[in-house]
């Protein structure tokens, strides 16, 4: 790396090559394409271990795009989506808020210097311990969707500022969260607001979540309309709310679909939402999905043949899988980039198995690929969301290493933002 460039470490800028420089950082050109990144990492990485490459410039680009398309909607990043320290440090420097779902996530974000007013404890079913921790650290904003949660908050943190989560599911989503979270807005909202009122609790707003990996852009329009009906309902019984949380579900690797989402959100905000109401969202996948590229290696292979000996399928066994980088919910989309030296080769029917002994650890069940050999590398883009979470350490495998790529321009931007924040 060139001398004199800097990395972001907490709130400090340090010269490359110093003792506190993170050895996982690789300096890249800010205009690098995915192909450029693949070539760079392939040259620099001699190890045969699986690797995740995290491009911080991609996240910065996403943030700027969000601010341009949704300037009146404050992003509160969903920490559960990917909590890598480099990601969180960048988002802190960018001034993002944070959606936390547990005490550990609260501790992680607060330790980075985030002020409590930039946090929403967006779990409608919280443990008593975590509620007490939120009280201790003055994280007041938290969600609820049931009477028992209100009773618990009333007992342990009556000063909390509450957000009623309603159910509003997308017609198509990778994961429909409404099966587990959110009250029925027509049947339950009034009684919940009245119960909060009777307990002397402060309800400040309404939230909804259309579902993780939503493919229903228009759903946001309906969700905002329904949420504002709850605002009117609250007003009719003496509860004046001022916060609208339009949740997550935004795509991270499909720019056209994100544009459709922003169109319907903007339309609904103009039609239904007063300028006196603060609007926030909980993007997770949007910020990080396209920021991570996974490098995995073929460790074994075999052939499936029919009774006549004709090849039916090639089986590949690789050193990563659904218990590490890859998300169980989108295994059907796991498509590797075909590298330049194999693009003219004949494609054959294939299956890619993950590294554990679990029979369900299948990265891709049916796919046509040029034939690869043991020791070859598969490269999967768009692996930044919800991987490395489900059973880390299964069968004793260690977590994959992460190499952070960043341009000098982004490093300087992060350092300047950190200095500005430190000065207040």
HELIX and SHEET records of a PDB file:
HELIX    1   1 UNK A   34  UNK A   44  1                                  11    
HELIX    2   2 UNK A   56  UNK A   69  1                                  14    
HELIX    3   3 UNK A   79  UNK A   81  5                                   3    
HELIX    4   4 UNK A   85  UNK A   93  1                                   9    
HELIX    5   5 UNK A  103  UNK A  111  1                                   9    
HELIX    6   6 UNK A  116  UNK A  118  5                                   3    
HELIX    7   7 UNK A  128  UNK A  136  1                                   9    
HELIX    8   8 UNK A  147  UNK A  156  1                                  10    
HELIX    9   9 UNK A  177  UNK A  179  5                                   3    
HELIX   10  10 UNK A  189  UNK A  198  1                                  10    
HELIX   11  11 UNK A  219  UNK A  236  1                                  18    
HELIX   12  12 UNK A  255  UNK A  272  1                                  18    
HELIX   13  13 UNK A  285  UNK A  288  1                                   4    
HELIX   14  14 UNK A  289  UNK A  291  5                                   3    
HELIX   15  15 UNK A  328  UNK A  333  5                                   6    
HELIX   16  16 UNK A  340  UNK A  342  5                                   3    
HELIX   17  17 UNK A  394  UNK A  396  5                                   3    
HELIX   18  18 UNK A  408  UNK A  422  1                                  15    
SHEET    1   A 2 UNK A   6  UNK A   9  0                                        
SHEET    2   A 2 UNK A  12  UNK A  15 -1                                        
SHEET    1   B 7 UNK A  25  UNK A  28  0                                        
SHEET    2   B 7 UNK A 401  UNK A 407  1                                        
SHEET    3   B 7 UNK A  51  UNK A  55  1                                        
SHEET    4   B 7 UNK A 292  UNK A 305 -1                                        
SHEET    5   B 7 UNK A 311  UNK A 318 -1                                        
SHEET    6   B 7 UNK A 347  UNK A 353  1                                        
SHEET    7   B 7 UNK A 362  UNK A 370 -1                                        
SHEET    1   C 6 UNK A  25  UNK A  28  0                                        
SHEET    2   C 6 UNK A 401  UNK A 407  1                                        
SHEET    3   C 6 UNK A  51  UNK A  55  1                                        
SHEET    4   C 6 UNK A 292  UNK A 305 -1                                        
SHEET    5   C 6 UNK A 377  UNK A 380 -1                                        
SHEET    6   C 6 UNK A 336  UNK A 337 -1                                        
SHEET    1   D 8 UNK A 119  UNK A 121  0                                        
SHEET    2   D 8 UNK A  97  UNK A 100  1                                        
SHEET    3   D 8 UNK A  73  UNK A  78  1                                        
SHEET    4   D 8 UNK A 278  UNK A 281  1                                        
SHEET    5   D 8 UNK A 243  UNK A 245  1                                        
SHEET    6   D 8 UNK A 202  UNK A 207  1                                        
SHEET    7   D 8 UNK A 161  UNK A 165  1                                        
SHEET    8   D 8 UNK A 141  UNK A 144  1                                        
SHEET    1   E 2 UNK A 173  UNK A 175  0                                        
SHEET    2   E 2 UNK A 212  UNK A 214 -1                                        
END                                                                             
